[in-house]
């Protein structure tokens, strides 16, 4: 995980993103259920999304960053309390 909030289209392509500060990462992690929070906290400790400058990484993240594909984990991940990250970049 790299601290970048990405919005993916149905085709799996990034259509927008926002690089998150450590404070914003903590805020976003707090929106998820407890089981996901503990996993995210461990994986995101010390991460600053603003360090990600490579356009290839921003628009074409590796498989470890892509959203989960299993139905149960996907459903749990979608239960974020109506949070929408403000967008600061549009994918080109």
N, CA, C and O atoms as a Tinker XYZ file with bonds, in Angstrom:
   368  protein
     1  N      0.849000   -1.172000    0.000000    73     2
     2  CA     0.000000    0.000000    0.000000    64     1     3
     3  C      0.890000    1.229000    0.000000    63     2     4     5
     4  O      1.932000    1.269000    0.654000    81     3
     5  N      0.453000    2.229000   -0.750000    73     3     6
     6  CA     1.328000    3.384000   -0.942000    64     5     7
     7  C      0.748000    4.712000   -0.479000    63     6     8     9
     8  O      1.371000    5.754000   -0.683000    81     7
     9  N     -0.443000    4.701000    0.147000    73     7    10
    10  CA    -1.012000    5.939000    0.662000    64     9    11
    11  C     -1.680000    6.801000   -0.388000    63    10    12    13
    12  O     -1.833000    8.007000   -0.198000    81    11
    13  N     -2.077000    6.195000   -1.489000    73    11    14
    14  CA    -2.784000    6.925000   -2.543000    64    13    15
    15  C     -4.204000    6.388000   -2.609000    63    14    16    17
    16  O     -4.421000    5.184000   -2.752000    81    15
    17  N     -5.179000    7.305000   -2.502000    73    15    18
    18  CA    -6.590000    6.934000   -2.648000    64    17    19
    19  C     -6.880000    6.966000   -4.136000    63    18    20    21
    20  O     -6.765000    8.012000   -4.775000    81    19
    21  N     -7.255000    5.820000   -4.688000    73    19    22
    22  CA    -7.547000    5.731000   -6.115000    64    21    23
    23  C     -9.009000    5.368000   -6.316000    63    22    24    25
    24  O     -9.596000    4.614000   -5.540000    81    23
    25  N     -9.574000    5.917000   -7.369000    73    23    26
    26  CA   -10.912000    5.547000   -7.792000    64    25    27
    27  C    -10.759000    4.761000   -9.089000    63    26    28    29
    28  O    -10.144000    5.222000  -10.050000    81    27
    29  N    -11.340000    3.556000   -9.089000    73    27    30
    30  CA   -11.230000    2.669000  -10.233000    64    29    31
    31  C    -12.564000    2.583000  -10.959000    63    30    32    33
    32  O    -13.627000    2.560000  -10.338000    81    31
    33  N    -12.489000    2.537000  -12.275000    73    31    34
    34  CA   -13.675000    2.322000  -13.083000    64    33    35
    35  C    -14.005000    0.840000  -13.138000    63    34    36    37
    36  O    -13.237000    0.007000  -12.657000    81    35
    37  N    -15.139000    0.520000  -13.720000    73    35    38
    38  CA   -15.543000   -0.883000  -13.846000    64    37    39
    39  C    -14.527000   -1.692000  -14.638000    63    38    40    41
    40  O    -14.428000   -2.908000  -14.478000    81    39
    41  N    -13.773000   -1.011000  -15.493000    73    39    42
    42  CA   -12.758000   -1.693000  -16.293000    64    41    43
    43  C    -11.458000   -1.913000  -15.525000    63    42    44    45
    44  O    -10.501000   -2.462000  -16.072000    81    43
    45  N    -11.416000   -1.485000  -14.255000    73    43    46
    46  CA   -10.238000   -1.670000  -13.427000    64    45    47
    47  C     -9.179000   -0.591000  -13.591000    63    46    48    49
    48  O     -8.120000   -0.663000  -12.967000    81    47
    49  N     -9.453000    0.406000  -14.423000    73    47    50
    50  CA    -8.481000    1.482000  -14.643000    64    49    51
    51  C     -8.712000    2.623000  -13.656000    63    50    52    53
    52  O     -9.849000    2.917000  -13.286000    81    51
    53  N     -7.626000    3.258000  -13.235000    73    51    54
    54  CA    -7.700000    4.410000  -12.340000    64    53    55
    55  C     -8.248000    5.592000  -13.133000    63    54    56    57
    56  O     -7.727000    5.927000  -14.197000    81    55
    57  N     -9.309000    6.227000  -12.608000    73    55    58
    58  CA    -9.796000    7.420000  -13.286000    64    57    59
    59  C     -9.539000    8.684000  -12.479000    63    58    60    61
    60  O     -9.674000    9.788000  -13.006000    81    59
    61  N     -9.173000    8.540000  -11.211000    73    59    62
    62  CA    -8.747000    9.693000  -10.412000    64    61    63
    63  C     -7.989000    9.177000   -9.197000    63    62    64    65
    64  O     -8.109000    8.008000   -8.830000    81    63
    65  N     -7.218000   10.046000   -8.583000    73    63    66
    66  CA    -6.453000    9.660000   -7.404000    64    65    67
    67  C     -6.169000   10.882000   -6.547000    63    66    68    69
    68  O     -6.284000   12.024000   -6.994000    81    67
    69  N     -5.798000   10.612000   -5.312000    73    67    70
    70  CA    -5.363000   11.659000   -4.388000    64    69    71
    71  C     -4.262000   11.068000   -3.518000    63    70    72    73
    72  O     -4.440000   10.012000   -2.911000    81    71
    73  N     -3.131000   11.747000   -3.460000    73    71    74
    74  CA    -2.057000   11.314000   -2.580000    64    73    75
    75  C     -2.388000   11.811000   -1.175000    63    74    76    77
    76  O     -2.719000   12.983000   -0.992000    81    75
    77  N     -2.300000   10.931000   -0.192000    73    75    78
    78  CA    -2.715000   11.241000    1.169000    64    77    79
    79  C     -1.529000   11.460000    2.098000    63    78    80    81
    80  O     -0.520000   10.759000    2.021000    81    79
    81  N     -1.671000   12.437000    2.968000    73    79    82
    82  CA    -0.677000   12.664000    4.025000    64    81    83
    83  C     -0.878000   11.586000    5.093000    63    82    84    85
    84  O     -1.909000   10.914000    5.094000    81    83
    85  N      0.086000   11.407000    6.001000    73    83    86
    86  CA    -0.108000   10.428000    7.081000    64    85    87
    87  C     -1.375000   10.709000    7.906000    63    86    88    89
    88  O     -2.047000    9.771000    8.336000    81    87
    89  N     -1.699000   11.964000    8.124000    73    87    90
    90  CA    -2.906000   12.309000    8.880000    64    89    91
    91  C     -4.162000   11.902000    8.117000    63    90    92    93
    92  O     -5.109000   11.384000    8.709000    81    91
    93  N     -4.173000   12.136000    6.804000    73    91    94
    94  CA    -5.327000   11.745000    5.989000    64    93    95
    95  C     -5.454000   10.221000    5.919000    63    94    96    97
    96  O     -6.563000    9.688000    5.915000    81    95
    97  N     -4.327000    9.529000    5.866000    73    95    98
    98  CA    -4.350000    8.060000    5.857000    64    97    99
    99  C     -5.012000    7.552000    7.133000    63    98   100   101
   100  O     -5.852000    6.655000    7.073000    81    99
   101  N     -4.648000    8.108000    8.283000    73    99   102
   102  CA    -5.260000    7.692000    9.554000    64   101   103
   103  C     -6.760000    7.951000    9.546000    63   102   104   105
   104  O     -7.536000    7.134000   10.042000    81   103
   105  N     -7.169000    9.080000    8.988000    73   103   106
   106  CA    -8.586000    9.412000    8.923000    64   105   107
   107  C     -9.340000    8.399000    8.060000    63   106   108   109
   108  O    -10.409000    7.926000    8.445000    81   107
   109  N     -8.787000    8.071000    6.910000    73   107   110
   110  CA    -9.434000    7.113000    6.016000    64   109   111
   111  C     -9.477000    5.724000    6.652000    63   110   112   113
   112  O    -10.506000    5.053000    6.578000    81   111
   113  N     -8.396000    5.285000    7.269000    73   111   114
   114  CA    -8.362000    3.972000    7.923000    64   113   115
   115  C     -9.458000    3.884000    8.983000    63   114   116   117
   116  O    -10.072000    2.831000    9.155000    81   115
   117  N     -9.704000    4.984000    9.693000    73   115   118
   118  CA   -10.723000    5.013000   10.733000    64   117   119
   119  C    -12.140000    4.837000   10.231000    63   118   120   121
   120  O    -13.052000    4.615000   11.028000    81   119
   121  N    -12.342000    4.930000    8.940000    73   119   122
   122  CA   -13.673000    4.785000    8.362000    64   121   123
   123  C    -14.082000    3.335000    8.138000    63   122   124   125
   124  O    -15.263000    3.047000    7.946000    81   123
   125  N    -13.116000    2.423000    8.160000    73   123   126
   126  CA   -13.384000    1.016000    7.900000    64   125   127
   127  C    -13.736000    0.276000    9.181000    63   126   128   129
   128  O    -13.519000    0.777000   10.284000    81   127
   129  N    -14.275000   -0.906000    9.020000    73   127   130
   130  CA   -14.578000   -1.769000   10.155000    64   129   131
   131  C    -13.295000   -2.204000   10.852000    63   130   132   133
   132  O    -12.206000   -2.102000   10.286000    81   131
   133  N    -13.430000   -2.689000   12.082000    73   131   134
   134  CA   -12.272000   -3.024000   12.921000    64   133   135
   135  C    -11.332000   -4.041000   12.284000    63   134   136   137
   136  O    -10.114000   -3.884000   12.372000    81   135
   137  N    -11.862000   -5.067000   11.653000    73   135   138
   138  CA   -10.981000   -6.098000   11.088000    64   137   139
   139  C    -10.098000   -5.530000    9.982000    63   138   140   141
   140  O     -8.924000   -5.888000    9.880000    81   139
   141  N    -10.643000   -4.663000    9.170000    73   139   142
   142  CA    -9.848000   -4.044000    8.105000    64   141   143
   143  C     -8.929000   -2.981000    8.687000    63   142   144   145
   144  O     -7.796000   -2.830000    8.228000    81   143
   145  N     -9.392000   -2.246000    9.684000    73   143   146
   146  CA    -8.555000   -1.206000   10.300000    64   145   147
   147  C     -7.232000   -1.763000   10.789000    63   146   148   149
   148  O     -6.181000   -1.175000   10.535000    81   147
   149  N     -7.267000   -2.883000   11.485000    73   147   150
   150  CA    -6.025000   -3.433000   12.044000    64   149   151
   151  C     -5.058000   -3.832000   10.929000    63   150   152   153
   152  O     -3.853000   -3.609000   11.041000    81   151
   153  N     -5.583000   -4.418000    9.859000    73   151   154
   154  CA    -4.715000   -4.788000    8.731000    64   153   155
   155  C     -4.132000   -3.551000    8.053000    63   154   156   157
   156  O     -2.948000   -3.512000    7.717000    81   155
   157  N     -4.977000   -2.544000    7.856000    73   155   158
   158  CA    -4.515000   -1.327000    7.183000    64   157   159
   159  C     -3.492000   -0.567000    8.019000    63   158   160   161
   160  O     -2.496000   -0.075000    7.489000    81   159
   161  N     -3.735000   -0.470000    9.321000    73   159   162
   162  CA    -2.799000    0.251000   10.189000    64   161   163
   163  C     -1.405000   -0.344000   10.101000    63   162   164   165
   164  O     -0.419000    0.386000   10.008000    81   163
   165  N     -1.319000   -1.672000   10.130000    73   163   166
   166  CA    -0.018000   -2.337000   10.050000    64   165   167
   167  C      0.660000   -2.070000    8.712000    63   166   168   169
   168  O      1.866000   -1.827000    8.663000    81   167
   169  N     -0.104000   -2.113000    7.636000    73   167   170
   170  CA     0.479000   -1.961000    6.300000    64   169   171
   171  C      0.804000   -0.513000    5.957000    63   170   172   173
   172  O      1.644000   -0.257000    5.095000    81   171
   173  N      0.149000    0.434000    6.619000    73   171   174
   174  CA     0.322000    1.841000    6.255000    64   173   175
   175  C      1.145000    2.652000    7.251000    63   174   176   177
   176  O      1.305000    3.862000    7.085000    81   175
   177  N      1.664000    1.998000    8.278000    73   175   178
   178  CA     2.472000    2.724000    9.259000    64   177   179
   179  C      3.706000    3.322000    8.580000    63   178   180   181
   180  O      4.461000    2.614000    7.914000    81   179
   181  N      3.902000    4.625000    8.755000    73   179   182
   182  CA     5.059000    5.314000    8.182000    64   181   183
   183  C      4.914000    5.685000    6.719000    63   182   184   185
   184  O      5.847000    6.231000    6.131000    81   183
   185  N      3.756000    5.400000    6.108000    73   183   186
   186  CA     3.540000    5.683000    4.684000    64   185   187
   187  C      3.055000    7.119000    4.508000    63   186   188   189
   188  O      2.227000    7.607000    5.278000    81   187
   189  N      3.576000    7.777000    3.495000    73   187   190
   190  CA     3.125000    9.118000    3.098000    64   189   191
   191  C      2.865000    9.074000    1.602000    63   190   192   193
   192  O      3.801000    9.013000    0.804000    81   191
   193  N      1.609000    9.105000    1.225000    73   191   194
   194  CA     1.231000    9.021000   -0.178000    64   193   195
   195  C      1.767000   10.152000   -1.028000    63   194   196   197
   196  O      1.869000   10.023000   -2.248000    81   195
   197  N      2.112000   11.260000   -0.392000    73   195   198
   198  CA     2.645000   12.393000   -1.148000    64   197   199
   199  C      4.023000   12.098000   -1.715000    63   198   200   201
   200  O      4.517000   12.827000   -2.576000    81   199
   201  N      4.649000   11.015000   -1.225000    73   199   202
   202  CA     5.944000   10.606000   -1.755000    64   201   203
   203  C      5.834000    9.914000   -3.109000    63   202   204   205
   204  O      6.830000    9.770000   -3.818000    81   203
   205  N      4.626000    9.487000   -3.470000    73   203   206
   206  CA     4.429000    8.800000   -4.746000    64   205   207
   207  C      4.324000    9.864000   -5.844000    63   206   208   209
   208  O      3.353000   10.619000   -5.906000    81   207
   209  N      5.322000    9.905000   -6.690000    73   207   210
   210  CA     5.372000   10.921000   -7.751000    64   209   211
   211  C      5.347000   10.293000   -9.147000    63   210   212   213
   212  O      5.072000   10.971000  -10.137000    81   211
   213  N      5.637000    8.991000   -9.213000    73   211   214
   214  CA     5.708000    8.296000  -10.486000    64   213   215
   215  C      4.310000    8.096000  -11.071000    63   214   216   217
   216  O      3.477000    7.411000  -10.478000    81   215
   217  N      4.060000    8.689000  -12.220000    73   215   218
   218  CA     2.740000    8.624000  -12.857000    64   217   219
   219  C      2.337000    7.182000  -13.177000    63   218   220   221
   220  O      1.157000    6.839000  -13.103000    81   219
   221  N      3.297000    6.350000  -13.528000    73   219   222
   222  CA     3.005000    4.947000  -13.816000    64   221   223
   223  C      2.449000    4.260000  -12.561000    63   222   224   225
   224  O      1.469000    3.520000  -12.645000    81   223
   225  N      3.060000    4.497000  -11.420000    73   223   226
   226  CA     2.585000    3.903000  -10.164000    64   225   227
   227  C      1.224000    4.475000   -9.776000    63   226   228   229
   228  O      0.370000    3.748000   -9.269000    81   227
   229  N      1.016000    5.763000  -10.009000    73   227   230
   230  CA    -0.260000    6.383000   -9.660000    64   229   231
   231  C     -1.408000    5.824000  -10.497000    63   230   232   233
   232  O     -2.484000    5.545000   -9.969000    81   231
   233  N     -1.184000    5.661000  -11.783000    73   231   234
   234  CA    -2.260000    5.249000  -12.686000    64   233   235
   235  C     -2.334000    3.751000  -12.929000    63   234   236   237
   236  O     -3.379000    3.243000  -13.335000    81   235
   237  N     -1.234000    3.032000  -12.684000    73   235   238
   238  CA    -1.193000    1.592000  -12.930000    64   237   239
   239  C     -0.541000    0.889000  -11.739000    63   238   240   241
   240  O      0.559000    0.351000  -11.856000    81   239
   241  N     -1.226000    0.896000  -10.589000    73   239   242
   242  CA    -0.635000    0.293000   -9.390000    64   241   243
   243  C     -0.479000   -1.214000   -9.546000    63   242   244   245
   244  O     -1.193000   -1.854000  -10.318000    81   243
   245  N      0.463000   -1.760000   -8.800000    73   243   246
   246  CA     0.689000   -3.204000   -8.825000    64   245   247
   247  C     -0.478000   -3.970000   -8.230000    63   246   248   249
   248  O     -1.370000   -3.388000   -7.613000    81   247
   249  N     -0.463000   -5.264000   -8.420000    73   247   250
   250  CA    -1.553000   -6.128000   -7.959000    64   249   251
   251  C     -1.776000   -6.025000   -6.458000    63   250   252   253
   252  O     -2.908000   -6.172000   -5.996000    81   251
   253  N     -0.713000   -5.773000   -5.680000    73   251   254
   254  CA    -0.844000   -5.685000   -4.218000    64   253   255
   255  C     -1.624000   -4.445000   -3.780000    63   254   256   257
   256  O     -2.036000   -4.351000   -2.624000    81   255
   257  N     -1.825000   -3.508000   -4.683000    73   255   258
   258  CA    -2.529000   -2.263000   -4.352000    64   257   259
   259  C     -3.957000   -2.261000   -4.902000    63   258   260   261
   260  O     -4.796000   -1.484000   -4.447000    81   259
   261  N     -4.229000   -3.110000   -5.857000    73   259   262
   262  CA    -5.549000   -3.147000   -6.478000    64   261   263
   263  C     -6.606000   -3.525000   -5.443000    63   262   264   265
   264  O     -6.296000   -4.205000   -4.465000    81   263
   265  N     -7.858000   -3.089000   -5.650000    73   263   266
   266  CA    -8.939000   -3.441000   -4.719000    64   265   267
   267  C     -9.132000   -4.952000   -4.659000    63   266   268   269
   268  O     -8.836000   -5.663000   -5.620000    81   267
   269  N     -9.632000   -5.439000   -3.516000    73   267   270
   270  CA    -9.856000   -6.885000   -3.378000    64   269   271
   271  C    -10.900000   -7.382000   -4.365000    63   270   272   273
   272  O    -11.828000   -6.661000   -4.730000    81   271
   273  N    -10.729000   -8.625000   -4.786000    73   271   274
   274  CA   -11.640000   -9.189000   -5.769000    64   273   275
   275  C    -12.610000  -10.194000   -5.185000    63   274   276   277
   276  O    -13.613000  -10.517000   -5.821000    81   275
   277  N    -12.335000  -10.704000   -3.975000    73   275   278
   278  CA   -13.258000  -11.673000   -3.382000    64   277   279
   279  C    -14.519000  -10.955000   -2.923000    63   278   280   281
   280  O    -14.465000   -9.823000   -2.443000    81   279
   281  N    -15.644000  -11.623000   -3.077000    73   279   282
   282  CA   -16.932000  -11.008000   -2.754000    64   281   283
   283  C    -17.033000  -10.561000   -1.307000    63   282   284   285
   284  O    -17.498000   -9.453000   -1.040000    81   283
   285  N    -16.607000  -11.402000   -0.359000    73   283   286
   286  CA   -16.788000  -11.059000    1.051000    64   285   287
   287  C    -15.900000   -9.891000    1.455000    63   286   288   289
   288  O    -16.355000   -8.989000    2.157000    81   287
   289  N    -14.640000   -9.892000    1.022000    73   287   290
   290  CA   -13.748000   -8.788000    1.386000    64   289   291
   291  C    -14.172000   -7.516000    0.662000    63   290   292   293
   292  O    -14.088000   -6.424000    1.223000    81   291
   293  N    -14.629000   -7.653000   -0.587000    73   291   294
   294  CA   -15.065000   -6.497000   -1.349000    64   293   295
   295  C    -16.258000   -5.837000   -0.663000    63   294   296   297
   296  O    -16.315000   -4.612000   -0.552000    81   295
   297  N    -17.209000   -6.648000   -0.204000    73   295   298
   298  CA   -18.381000   -6.116000    0.475000    64   297   299
   299  C    -17.965000   -5.380000    1.743000    63   298   300   301
   300  O    -18.462000   -4.287000    2.013000    81   299
   301  N    -17.064000   -5.963000    2.519000    73   299   302
   302  CA   -16.616000   -5.338000    3.752000    64   301   303
   303  C    -15.899000   -4.022000    3.450000    63   302   304   305
   304  O    -16.090000   -3.037000    4.163000    81   303
   305  N    -15.083000   -3.998000    2.407000    73   303   306
   306  CA   -14.361000   -2.782000    2.046000    64   305   307
   307  C    -15.308000   -1.677000    1.589000    63   306   308   309
   308  O    -15.029000   -0.496000    1.798000    81   307
   309  N    -16.403000   -2.045000    0.981000    73   307   310
   310  CA   -17.340000   -1.035000    0.478000    64   309   311
   311  C    -18.165000   -0.401000    1.593000    63   310   312   313
   312  O    -18.856000    0.591000    1.362000    81   311
   313  N    -18.099000   -0.963000    2.799000    73   311   314
   314  CA   -18.892000   -0.430000    3.887000    64   313   315
   315  C    -18.176000    0.725000    4.580000    63   314   316   317
   316  O    -18.167000    0.817000    5.807000    81   315
   317  N    -17.591000    1.585000    3.797000    73   315   318
   318  CA   -16.979000    2.803000    4.308000    64   317   319
   319  C    -18.121000    3.789000    4.485000    63   318   320   321
   320  O    -18.992000    3.897000    3.621000    81   319
   321  N    -18.121000    4.496000    5.580000    73   319   322
   322  CA   -19.243000    5.353000    5.960000    64   321   323
   323  C    -19.404000    6.555000    5.020000    63   322   324   325
   324  O    -19.113000    7.688000    5.404000    81   323
   325  N    -19.864000    6.308000    3.804000    73   323   326
   326  CA   -20.144000    7.354000    2.826000    64   325   327
   327  C    -18.981000    8.321000    2.642000    63   326   328   329
   328  O    -19.199000    9.523000    2.493000    81   327
   329  N    -17.766000    7.821000    2.650000    73   327   330
   330  CA   -16.591000    8.669000    2.500000    64   329   331
   331  C    -16.224000    8.799000    1.034000    63   330   332   333
   332  O    -16.177000    7.806000    0.308000    81   331
   333  N    -15.968000   10.002000    0.606000    73   331   334
   334  CA   -15.429000   10.250000   -0.718000    64   333   335
   335  C    -14.210000   11.133000   -0.544000    63   334   336   337
   336  O    -14.306000   12.253000   -0.043000    81   335
   337  N    -13.073000   10.626000   -0.956000    73   335   338
   338  CA   -11.843000   11.418000   -0.848000    64   337   339
   339  C    -11.938000   12.580000   -1.817000    63   338   340   341
   340  O    -12.363000   12.400000   -2.958000    81   339
   341  N    -11.545000   13.781000   -1.378000    73   339   342
   342  CA   -11.510000   14.897000   -2.306000    64   341   343
   343  C    -10.471000   14.606000   -3.389000    63   342   344   345
   344  O     -9.390000   14.094000   -3.101000    81   343
   345  N    -10.801000   14.929000   -4.606000    73   343   346
   346  CA    -9.915000   14.622000   -5.709000    64   345   347
   347  C     -9.002000   15.805000   -6.014000    63   346   348   349
   348  O     -9.459000   16.940000   -6.144000    81   347
   349  N     -7.715000   15.523000   -6.124000    73   347   350
   350  CA    -6.817000   16.602000   -6.487000    64   349   351
   351  C     -6.174000   16.371000   -7.838000    63   350   352   353
   352  O     -5.505000   17.263000   -8.361000    81   351
   353  N     -6.357000   15.212000   -8.405000    73   351   354
   354  CA    -5.781000   14.897000   -9.703000    64   353   355
   355  C     -6.787000   14.109000  -10.508000    63   354   356   357
   356  O     -7.539000   13.308000   -9.951000    81   355
   357  N     -6.812000   14.319000  -11.773000    73   355   358
   358  CA    -7.614000   13.509000  -12.688000    64   357   359
   359  C     -6.651000   12.670000  -13.499000    63   358   360   361
   360  O     -5.629000   13.169000  -13.970000    81   359
   361  N     -6.968000   11.415000  -13.660000    73   359   362
   362  CA    -6.134000   10.549000  -14.491000    64   361   363
   363  C     -6.261000   11.003000  -15.937000    63   362   364   365
   364  O     -7.335000   11.397000  -16.390000    81   363
   365  N     -5.179000   10.941000  -16.629000    73   363   366
   366  CA    -5.189000   11.355000  -18.037000    64   365   367
   367  C     -5.177000   10.144000  -18.933000    63   366   368
   368  O     -5.183000   10.281000  -20.156000    81   367
